[in-house]
Amino acid sequence: MKRLIIKSVTFIKSSAKAKDCPDEPYPEFAFTGRSNVGKSSLINMLCNRTKLARTSSTPGKTQLINHFLINDSWHLVDLPGYGYAKMPDSERKKMMKMIREYILMSERLVCLFLLIDVRLDMQKADKEFFQFLGENQVPFVLVFTKTDKLKKSQLKKNLEQYRKSMLQTWETLPETFLTSALKKTGRDDILDFIQNTIGKE
């Protein structure tokens, strides 16, 4: 299959609630993960833009559901991050409610890209999110970010720890991508996956 080339990216809408999201007939690929996981940098890298998604050294910058139309054929959905410890508890719960409602209500969500900072041990917030996705049979893949920050031996060790941890509760593991926004690692693999997935729709 021909490689996906992103020719156009159009911002469509920011929504504070899932029910307010665009009602358009495009397949949706959504991105989320713990705050400060590098989501905005990854989205900018995938789309070959520098300021499409707002990056910040302060976690929790994305607080709305942002829809972008790619090549006039599918939506990239930038969801808020979850689990930011310094955010007030009420705000954290509000963010998670927004994410979960979008995932459960969207009739066009084809796949969720769940971002994980490969440098860290599996966090409680991630475990809880895995469980939510499994219980609701949400199609998702894992995207390990910031792989350029580790030596190959440590990267291999951390990935194996995640694999063992997930196999305690999962029969099979989701598809996995290794990425670095800085080095553009994983860009082609993710775009190929999206292209192939759309082709099966």
C-alpha positions as CSV (number, residue, x, y, z in Angstrom):
1,M,0.0,0.0,0.0
2,K,1.2,3.5,-0.9
3,R,2.7,5.4,2.1
4,L,0.5,8.0,3.7
5,I,1.7,11.5,3.0
6,I,0.1,14.3,5.0
7,K,-0.7,17.0,2.5
8,S,-3.2,19.1,4.5
9,V,-4.1,19.6,8.1
10,T,-7.1,21.7,9.0
11,F,-8.1,22.6,12.6
12,I,-11.8,21.9,12.9
13,K,-12.9,22.5,16.5
14,S,-12.1,22.4,20.2
15,S,-14.8,20.8,22.4
16,A,-15.2,20.9,26.1
17,K,-17.6,18.0,26.1
18,A,-17.8,14.8,24.0
19,K,-21.4,15.6,22.9
20,D,-20.1,18.8,21.3
21,C,-17.5,17.1,19.1
22,P,-17.9,17.5,15.3
23,D,-20.5,15.3,13.7
24,E,-18.7,14.5,10.5
25,P,-18.3,11.2,8.6
26,Y,-14.6,10.8,9.0
27,P,-12.7,8.0,10.8
28,E,-11.1,9.2,14.0
29,F,-7.7,8.4,15.4
30,A,-7.3,9.8,19.0
31,F,-4.2,10.4,21.0
32,T,-3.9,10.6,24.8
33,G,-1.6,9.6,27.7
34,R,-0.4,10.9,31.0
35,S,0.4,14.6,31.2
36,N,3.9,15.5,30.0
37,V,4.2,12.3,28.0
38,G,5.2,14.2,24.8
39,K,1.8,14.0,23.1
40,S,1.8,17.4,21.5
41,S,5.4,16.9,20.2
42,L,4.4,13.6,18.7
43,I,1.4,15.0,17.0
44,N,3.4,17.9,15.6
45,M,6.0,15.4,14.4
46,L,3.4,13.1,12.7
47,C,1.9,16.0,10.9
48,N,5.2,17.6,10.0
49,R,4.2,20.8,11.7
50,T,5.9,22.8,14.5
51,K,2.9,24.4,16.2
52,L,-0.1,22.3,15.4
53,A,-0.5,21.0,18.9
54,R,0.7,23.3,21.7
55,T,3.8,22.0,23.4
56,S,4.7,23.2,26.9
57,S,7.1,22.4,29.7
58,T,4.0,22.7,31.9
59,P,1.9,19.5,31.9
60,G,-1.8,19.7,31.4
61,K,-1.8,22.2,28.6
62,T,-4.4,20.4,26.5
63,Q,-7.7,20.7,28.3
64,L,-10.1,20.4,25.4
65,I,-10.9,17.7,22.7
66,N,-9.2,19.1,19.6
67,H,-10.2,17.8,16.1
68,F,-8.0,18.2,13.1
69,L,-9.0,17.1,9.6
70,I,-6.1,15.3,7.8
71,N,-6.0,15.1,4.0
72,D,-9.8,15.8,3.9
73,S,-10.2,12.1,4.8
74,W,-9.7,11.4,8.6
75,H,-9.7,13.2,11.9
76,L,-6.8,13.3,14.3
77,V,-8.2,13.9,17.7
78,D,-5.9,15.4,20.4
79,L,-7.3,14.5,23.8
80,P,-6.3,16.0,27.1
81,G,-3.6,14.2,29.1
82,Y,-4.5,12.5,32.4
83,G,-2.9,11.9,35.8
84,Y,-1.2,15.3,36.3
85,A,-0.4,15.3,40.0
86,K,-0.3,19.0,40.6
87,M,-3.7,19.6,39.0
88,P,-6.5,20.0,41.6
89,D,-8.3,16.7,42.1
90,S,-11.6,18.1,40.8
91,E,-9.8,19.2,37.5
92,R,-8.1,15.8,37.2
93,K,-11.5,14.0,37.5
94,K,-13.0,16.4,35.0
95,M,-10.2,15.7,32.4
96,M,-10.6,12.0,32.9
97,K,-14.4,12.2,32.6
98,M,-14.0,14.2,29.3
99,I,-11.6,11.6,27.9
100,R,-13.7,8.6,28.9
101,E,-16.9,10.1,27.6
102,Y,-15.3,10.9,24.2
103,I,-14.0,7.3,23.9
104,L,-17.3,5.7,24.8
105,M,-19.5,8.1,22.8
106,S,-17.5,8.5,19.6
107,E,-19.1,6.3,16.9
108,R,-16.2,7.0,14.6
109,L,-13.2,6.2,16.8
110,V,-11.2,3.7,14.9
111,C,-8.2,3.5,17.2
112,L,-6.8,5.1,20.3
113,F,-3.1,5.8,20.5
114,L,-2.1,5.5,24.1
115,L,1.2,7.3,24.8
116,I,3.6,6.0,27.5
117,D,6.9,7.6,28.6
118,V,9.3,4.7,28.1
119,R,11.7,6.1,30.8
120,L,9.2,5.6,33.6
121,D,7.9,2.5,35.3
122,M,4.2,1.7,34.7
123,Q,2.2,4.3,36.6
124,K,-1.0,3.7,38.5
125,A,-2.9,6.1,36.2
126,D,-1.8,4.0,33.2
127,K,-2.8,0.7,34.8
128,E,-6.3,2.1,35.5
129,F,-6.6,3.4,32.0
130,F,-5.6,0.1,30.5
131,Q,-8.3,-1.6,32.6
132,F,-10.9,0.9,31.4
133,L,-10.0,0.3,27.8
134,G,-10.1,-3.5,28.2
135,E,-13.4,-3.5,30.0
136,N,-15.0,-1.4,27.3
137,Q,-13.2,-3.3,24.4
138,V,-11.7,-0.1,23.0
139,P,-9.3,-0.7,20.1
140,F,-5.9,0.8,21.1
141,V,-2.2,0.7,20.4
142,L,0.7,1.6,22.6
143,V,3.1,4.4,21.6
144,F,6.3,4.6,23.7
145,T,7.7,8.1,23.6
146,K,11.1,9.6,24.3
147,T,13.0,6.5,23.2
148,D,16.0,8.7,22.4
149,K,16.5,9.5,26.1
150,L,17.6,5.9,26.9
151,K,20.4,3.7,25.9
152,K,19.4,0.6,23.9
153,S,20.0,-1.8,26.8
154,Q,17.8,0.3,29.2
155,L,15.1,0.7,26.5
156,K,15.0,-3.0,26.0
157,K,14.8,-3.6,29.8
158,N,12.0,-1.1,30.2
159,L,9.9,-2.5,27.3
160,E,10.2,-6.0,28.7
161,Q,9.0,-4.7,32.1
162,Y,5.9,-3.3,30.5
163,R,5.3,-6.5,28.5
164,K,5.5,-8.6,31.7
165,S,3.3,-6.3,33.6
166,M,0.6,-6.2,30.9
167,L,0.7,-10.0,30.4
168,Q,-0.4,-10.4,34.0
169,T,-3.9,-9.2,33.0
170,W,-3.9,-9.3,29.2
171,E,-3.9,-12.4,27.0
172,T,-2.4,-10.7,24.1
173,L,-0.6,-7.3,23.9
174,P,-1.7,-4.4,21.6
175,E,0.5,-3.3,18.7
176,T,3.4,-1.2,19.9
177,F,5.3,1.7,18.4
178,L,8.6,3.2,19.5
179,T,8.9,6.9,18.9
180,S,11.1,9.9,19.4
181,A,9.7,13.3,18.3
182,L,13.2,14.7,18.3
183,K,14.6,12.1,15.9
184,K,11.2,11.5,14.1
185,T,11.5,7.8,15.0
186,G,8.3,5.9,14.5
187,R,6.6,8.4,12.2
188,D,6.4,6.2,9.1
189,D,5.3,3.2,11.2
190,I,2.4,5.1,12.8
191,L,1.3,6.7,9.5
192,D,1.5,3.3,7.7
193,F,-0.7,1.8,10.5
194,I,-3.3,4.6,10.1
195,Q,-3.2,4.2,6.3
196,N,-3.7,0.4,6.5
197,T,-6.4,0.7,9.1
198,I,-8.4,3.2,7.0
199,G,-8.0,0.9,4.1
200,K,-9.7,-1.9,6.0
201,E,-12.7,0.4,7.0
